[in-house]
Amino acid sequence: MVSARNSIKYQRESANHPHLTPQRQTLPLALLMAGEQTLLFGVVLFDAVLAGQLGVGPLAAQVIVAGLIQVTAVFFQITAIGGSILVAQAMGRGDRRDAELTLRCSSLLSLAFGFAVMLLVWLFSPQLISLMGVSASVEQLGDPYLRASSLAMPLQFLLLSANGCLRGAGDARRPLLVMGLANGLHMALALLLTFPLQLGLLGLALAHFISRIAGLCLLAIWLWHGVAGLRWRGGPISRQRMQRLLQLGIPVGLEQLAIRGARLMQLRLVTELGTAALAAYAVTANTLSILLMLGLGFLLAALTVIGQLAGAGETEQIYERAWQLQRQAWFVLGGLALLFFIWPEMPTRLFSADEMVRAAAVPGLRLVLLAVPLEAINQVLTGALRGAGDTRYPMWVTIFGHWLVSLPLIVLFTTVLGWGVTSVWAAMSLQMFVRALLTAGRFRRRYRPQLTQPMEAA
């Protein structure tokens, strides 16, 4: 009864706020955003597939370089998420000029971050690869691949930051089309450059660079003329807006840094188990990434929907809309996790041609698949908290879970007890459980409606 009354109330209030996303569009919005994220990170998985066909050494090098590149992604997350929050709140108020100001500020910051990170990675590439403790052969493959990959960083940062602002405006279709064009071109070029032209890992880097140019050109055409109430051209740049964007985005960047840094530490610990164990870890991690990409779509949808509600002042609807998205995420992610659990050969065969590597990966994969519903809680409710402007608490929960729960357990399991690569995923499942408890508790305390029953007359 309460949910039905709230739905009717929301529909009535939405008529006064036409920029809000209707309830019936929540799942399509999440699936479109999940599609964009699948295309974005799917290209990394595609590269892993090609690297796996080149051999165990190239696959190990690709995993290490991909992990290092993901650490640099914290910088575009600052502008993409910060911009998305501010645009969503501005659109909830119906203030398109404010949303355009955020787009311009976010784009400028993302370019600055992109060139700075590119320079640092290029200069210190050998040291970064060496820190991972890989063999000399893997290091020799990884160094030129990392340097070549860094050239696309300014393009990637600007592209993803602008896409984030479009998502905040409620437009999930164009970012999906942009990533579809860019990654379709990447896949075609990567196949051509890696095998017929025999450029190996460098072919993957070159394909990525060219495809980012193509995606950015399409996005620039749309934003120059104006889409979803946003335009790149004209208008001032506000230092105050940049400061606010950084204020919201830096905690998200630190959160992502904690995740990426912890994953690098995991990689470092797994390398001590040998190249075969590292390859098995990569197969499980890449399979899990398919589910996490879908979860990230629900996170971004929650950020957009809740951000619009917060901007419109409709805070009473935050709890209901977030849990609506949560149920949808459980259905989608849980169904796919169940499919992978029953038929693990389907995803693992994509990422390795080695039967022994796939067999070593399956126990850990099945174990972590059981924790997918918990990670769905982390994804959706983190997005809801961010959309409402609370970016600090998810940051601290992430740091605690990855650095004070999973990493110590991985050290205990692998180094002290001498267990294999499967124990890494046991530790990861436990930290997902801890983070889900903390995140759900925070959201319930802040946004659960306080229902009171009227006292009956004596």
C-alpha positions in Angstrom: 0.0 0.0 0.0 2.8 2.4 0.9 4.7 1.7 -2.3 1.5 2.2 -4.4 0.7 5.5 -2.7 4.3 6.7 -3.2 4.2 5.7 -6.9 1.0 7.7 -7.4 2.5 10.6 -5.6 5.7 10.4 -7.7 3.7 10.4 -10.9 1.7 13.4 -9.8 4.8 15.3 -8.8 6.7 14.3 -12.0 4.1 16.4 -13.9 5.6 19.4 -12.2 9.1 18.3 -12.9 9.2 17.1 -16.5 13.0 16.6 -16.4 12.7 13.7 -14.0 13.1 10.1 -15.3 9.7 8.3 -15.1 9.6 5.0 -13.2 8.8 3.0 -16.3 12.0 4.2 -17.9 14.3 3.3 -15.0 15.1 -0.2 -16.2 15.6 0.8 -19.9 17.9 3.6 -18.7 19.9 1.2 -16.6 20.2 -1.3 -19.5 21.4 1.4 -21.9 24.0 2.6 -19.4 25.0 -1.0 -18.8 25.4 -1.4 -22.5 27.6 1.6 -22.7 29.8 0.3 -19.9 29.9 -3.1 -21.5 31.2 -1.6 -24.7 33.6 0.6 -22.7 35.2 -2.2 -20.6 34.3 -4.9 -23.1 37.1 -3.7 -25.4 39.5 -4.6 -22.6 38.0 -8.1 -22.4 38.2 -8.3 -26.2 41.9 -7.4 -26.0 42.3 -10.1 -23.4 40.7 -12.6 -25.7 43.2 -11.7 -28.5 46.1 -11.7 -26.1 45.1 -15.1 -24.8 45.3 -16.4 -28.4 48.8 -15.1 -28.7 50.0 -17.1 -25.7 50.3 -17.1 -21.9 53.1 -14.5 -21.9 51.1 -11.9 -24.0 48.0 -12.6 -21.9 49.9 -11.9 -18.6 51.4 -8.7 -20.1 47.9 -7.6 -21.2 46.5 -8.2 -17.7 49.3 -6.2 -16.1 49.0 -3.3 -18.5 45.2 -3.3 -18.3 45.5 -3.1 -14.5 47.9 -0.1 -14.7 45.7 1.7 -17.2 42.7 1.2 -14.9 44.6 2.9 -12.1 44.9 6.0 -14.3 41.1 5.9 -14.9 40.6 7.4 -11.4 41.3 10.8 -13.0 38.6 10.7 -15.6 36.2 9.3 -13.0 36.7 12.5 -11.0 35.3 14.6 -13.9 32.9 12.0 -15.3 31.1 11.3 -12.0 31.4 14.8 -10.6 30.0 16.2 -13.8 27.3 13.6 -14.0 26.0 14.4 -10.5 26.0 18.2 -11.1 24.3 17.8 -14.5 21.6 15.5 -13.1 20.9 17.9 -10.3 20.7 20.8 -12.6 18.4 19.0 -15.0 16.2 18.1 -12.0 15.9 21.8 -11.4 15.3 22.5 -15.1 18.4 24.7 -15.3 20.0 23.8 -18.6 22.5 26.7 -18.6 23.9 25.4 -15.3 24.2 21.9 -16.9 26.1 23.3 -19.9 28.5 25.2 -17.6 29.2 21.9 -15.8 29.8 20.2 -19.2 32.4 22.8 -20.3 34.2 22.7 -16.9 34.3 18.9 -16.8 35.6 18.7 -20.4 38.5 21.2 -19.7 39.5 19.4 -16.5 39.4 16.0 -18.2 41.8 17.1 -20.9 44.2 18.5 -18.4 44.2 15.3 -16.4 44.6 13.2 -19.6 47.7 15.0 -20.9 49.3 15.0 -17.4 48.7 11.2 -16.9 49.9 10.4 -20.4 53.2 12.2 -19.8 53.7 10.4 -16.4 53.0 7.0 -17.8 55.2 7.5 -20.8 58.1 8.6 -18.7 57.8 5.9 -16.0 56.5 2.9 -18.0 59.5 0.6 -17.3 59.4 1.3 -13.6 55.6 0.7 -13.4 55.9 -2.7 -15.2 58.9 -3.7 -13.0 57.0 -3.0 -9.8 54.5 -5.7 -10.7 57.2 -8.4 -10.2 56.6 -10.1 -13.6 59.2 -12.1 -15.4 61.6 -10.5 -17.8 59.8 -11.8 -20.9 56.5 -10.4 -19.7 58.2 -7.1 -18.8 59.7 -6.9 -22.3 56.2 -7.3 -23.8 54.5 -4.9 -21.4 56.7 -1.8 -21.6 56.1 -0.8 -25.2 52.4 -1.8 -25.0 51.9 0.5 -21.9 53.6 3.4 -23.6 51.7 3.1 -26.8 48.4 2.7 -24.8 49.1 5.9 -22.9 48.8 8.1 -26.1 45.1 7.7 -26.1 44.5 8.9 -22.6 43.6 12.6 -23.3 41.1 11.4 -25.9 39.7 8.7 -23.6 39.4 11.1 -20.7 37.5 13.8 -22.7 35.2 11.2 -24.3 34.2 9.6 -21.1 33.8 12.8 -19.2 31.4 14.2 -21.8 29.5 10.9 -21.9 29.1 11.2 -18.1 27.5 14.6 -18.5 25.1 13.3 -21.1 24.1 10.4 -18.8 23.4 13.0 -16.0 21.1 14.7 -18.4 19.2 11.4 -18.8 20.5 10.7 -22.3 21.9 7.1 -22.2 21.4 6.5 -25.9 24.1 8.7 -27.5 26.9 7.5 -25.1 25.9 4.0 -26.1 26.1 4.9 -29.8 29.4 6.6 -29.4 31.0 3.6 -27.6 29.4 1.3 -30.1 31.1 3.1 -33.0 34.4 3.4 -31.2 34.6 -0.1 -29.9 33.3 -1.7 -33.1 36.1 0.1 -35.0 38.6 -1.0 -32.3 37.7 -4.6 -32.7 37.9 -4.6 -36.5 41.3 -2.8 -36.4 42.6 -5.0 -33.5 41.9 -8.1 -35.4 43.6 -6.7 -38.5 46.7 -5.3 -36.8 47.2 -8.1 -34.3 47.1 -11.1 -36.6 47.3 -10.5 -40.4 49.8 -7.6 -39.9 51.4 -9.3 -36.9 51.8 -6.3 -34.7 50.9 -8.2 -31.6 50.1 -6.1 -28.5 51.1 -2.9 -30.2 48.3 -3.5 -32.7 45.8 -3.4 -29.8 47.2 -0.1 -28.6 47.1 1.4 -32.1 43.5 0.2 -32.6 42.5 1.8 -29.3 44.0 5.2 -30.3 42.3 5.4 -33.7 38.9 4.3 -32.3 39.0 7.0 -29.6 39.5 9.6 -32.3 36.5 8.3 -34.2 34.2 8.2 -31.1 35.3 11.7 -30.0 34.5 13.1 -33.5 31.0 11.8 -33.4 30.4 13.1 -29.9 31.8 16.5 -30.8 29.4 16.9 -33.7 26.4 16.2 -31.5 27.5 18.4 -28.6 28.6 21.3 -30.8 25.1 21.5 -32.2 23.4 20.6 -28.9 21.8 17.4 -27.6 19.9 16.6 -24.4 20.0 20.3 -23.5 23.8 20.4 -23.6 26.2 22.2 -25.9 30.0 22.4 -25.8 30.3 25.8 -27.7 29.9 29.2 -26.2 29.6 30.3 -22.6 32.0 31.0 -19.7 34.2 28.7 -17.6 33.6 29.0 -13.8 36.4 28.3 -11.3 33.7 27.9 -8.6 32.0 25.2 -10.7 35.4 23.4 -11.2 35.9 23.5 -7.4 32.5 22.0 -6.8 33.0 19.4 -9.4 36.3 18.4 -7.8 34.7 18.4 -4.4 32.2 15.8 -5.5 34.5 13.9 -7.9 37.7 13.6 -5.8 36.2 11.2 -3.3 35.0 9.1 -6.2 38.5 9.2 -7.7 40.0 8.2 -4.4 37.5 5.4 -4.2 38.4 4.2 -7.6 42.1 4.6 -6.7 41.5 2.3 -3.7 39.9 -0.3 -5.9 42.5 -0.2 -8.7 45.4 -0.1 -6.2 44.0 -3.0 -4.3 43.6 -4.9 -7.6 47.2 -4.2 -8.5 48.3 -5.5 -5.1 46.2 -8.6 -5.8 47.9 -9.0 -9.1 51.3 -8.6 -7.4 50.4 -11.4 -4.9 49.0 -13.7 -7.6 52.2 -13.3 -9.7 54.0 -15.0 -6.8 51.9 -18.1 -7.5 53.3 -18.4 -11.1 52.3 -17.5 -14.6 49.7 -20.2 -14.8 48.0 -19.0 -11.7 48.1 -15.4 -13.0 46.4 -16.6 -16.2 43.7 -18.4 -14.2 43.2 -15.3 -12.1 42.8 -13.2 -15.3 40.2 -15.6 -16.7 38.1 -15.3 -13.5 38.6 -11.6 -13.2 37.6 -11.0 -16.9 34.5 -13.2 -16.5 33.5 -11.3 -13.3 34.0 -8.0 -15.2 31.1 -8.9 -17.5 28.8 -8.9 -14.5 30.4 -5.8 -13.0 29.9 -3.8 -16.2 26.2 -4.5 -16.0 26.2 -3.5 -12.3 28.0 -0.3 -13.2 25.1 0.5 -15.6 22.7 0.2 -12.6 25.0 2.4 -10.5 25.0 5.1 -13.1 21.2 4.8 -13.6 20.8 5.2 -9.8 23.1 8.2 -9.8 21.1 9.9 -12.6 17.6 9.1 -11.2 18.5 10.0 -7.6 20.5 13.0 -8.7 17.5 14.4 -10.6 15.2 13.7 -7.6 17.6 15.5 -5.2 17.9 18.5 -7.6 14.1 18.7 -7.8 13.8 18.5 -4.0 11.8 15.3 -4.2 13.8 13.5 -1.5 10.8 11.5 -0.3 11.0 9.4 -3.4 14.7 8.5 -3.2 14.3 5.4 -1.1 11.6 3.8 -3.3 13.3 4.6 -6.6 16.6 3.2 -5.4 15.2 -0.1 -4.2 13.2 -0.4 -7.4 16.6 -0.3 -9.3 18.0 -2.7 -6.7 15.4 -5.3 -7.4 16.0 -4.9 -11.2 19.7 -5.3 -10.7 19.3 -8.5 -8.7 17.1 -9.9 -11.5 19.5 -9.1 -14.3 22.9 -9.7 -12.6 21.6 -12.7 -10.6 20.2 -14.4 -13.7 23.5 -14.0 -15.6 25.5 -15.2 -12.6 23.4 -18.3 -12.3 24.0 -19.0 -16.0 27.7 -18.7 -15.6 27.7 -20.8 -12.4 25.9 -23.7 -14.2 27.9 -23.3 -17.4 31.3 -21.9 -16.6 32.8 -23.2 -19.8 30.9 -20.5 -21.8 32.7 -17.4 -20.4 36.1 -19.0 -19.5 36.5 -20.4 -23.0 36.5 -16.8 -24.3 39.5 -15.7 -22.3 41.9 -18.6 -22.6 42.6 -21.4 -25.1 44.5 -23.3 -22.5 42.4 -26.1 -21.0 44.5 -26.3 -17.8 44.1 -22.6 -17.2 40.4 -22.8 -17.6 40.1 -25.7 -15.2 42.1 -23.8 -12.6 39.8 -20.7 -13.0 36.4 -22.5 -12.5 36.5 -23.1 -8.7 37.2 -19.4 -8.0 34.7 -18.3 -10.5 31.9 -20.3 -9.0 32.8 -19.1 -5.6 32.7 -15.4 -6.5 29.5 -15.8 -8.5 27.7 -16.6 -5.3 28.6 -13.1 -4.0 27.2 -11.2 -7.1 23.9 -10.3 -5.4 26.0 -8.6 -2.6 28.0 -6.7 -5.1 24.7 -5.6 -6.8 23.8 -3.9 -3.5 27.2 -2.1 -3.5 26.7 -0.9 -7.0 23.1 0.4 -6.9 23.2 2.0 -3.5 26.6 3.5 -4.0 25.1 5.2 -7.2 22.1 6.4 -5.1 24.3 7.9 -2.4 26.4 9.6 -5.0 23.4 11.0 -6.8 22.2 12.5 -3.6 25.6 14.2 -3.1 27.1 11.7 -0.6 30.4 10.7 -2.3 32.6 10.4 0.8 30.9 7.5 2.6 31.2 5.1 -0.3 34.8 6.1 -0.6 35.6 5.1 3.0 33.6 1.9 2.7 35.5 0.9 -0.5 38.9 1.7 1.1 38.0 -0.3 4.2 36.7 -3.3 2.2 39.5 -3.6 -0.3 42.5 -2.6 1.9 41.5 -3.8 5.4 39.4 -6.9 4.5 40.3 -8.5 1.2 44.0 -7.7 0.9 45.0 -9.0 4.4 42.9 -12.1 3.8 44.6 -12.7 0.4 48.0 -12.4 2.1 46.9 -14.8 4.8 45.4 -17.3 2.4 48.2 -17.3 -0.3 51.4 -16.3 1.5 50.9 -17.6 5.0 48.7 -20.6 4.4 50.0 -21.4 0.9 46.5 -21.8 -0.6 46.0 -21.4 -4.4 44.4 -18.8 -6.6 40.9 -19.8 -5.6 41.4 -18.4 -2.1 41.8 -14.9 -3.6 38.2 -15.1 -4.7 37.1 -16.3 -1.2 38.7 -13.1 0.2 37.0 -11.0 -2.4 33.6 -12.5 -1.7 34.0 -11.7 2.0 34.8 -8.1 1.4 31.7 -7.8 -0.9 29.6 -9.0 2.0 31.1 -6.4 4.4 30.7 -3.5 2.0 27.1 -4.5 1.3 26.2 -4.4 5.0 27.8 -1.0 5.5 26.4 0.6 2.3 22.9 -0.7 2.8 22.9 0.4 6.4 24.0 3.9 5.5 21.3 4.2 2.8 18.5 2.9 5.0 19.4 5.3 7.8 19.5 8.3 5.6 16.6 7.8 3.2 14.2 5.2 4.6 10.8 6.9 5.2 9.8 7.3 8.8 6.3 5.8 8.8 4.1 6.6 11.8 0.7 5.3 12.5 -1.9 7.8 13.7 -3.2 7.2 17.2 -6.8 6.1 17.4 -9.2 8.1 19.5 -9.9 6.6 22.8 
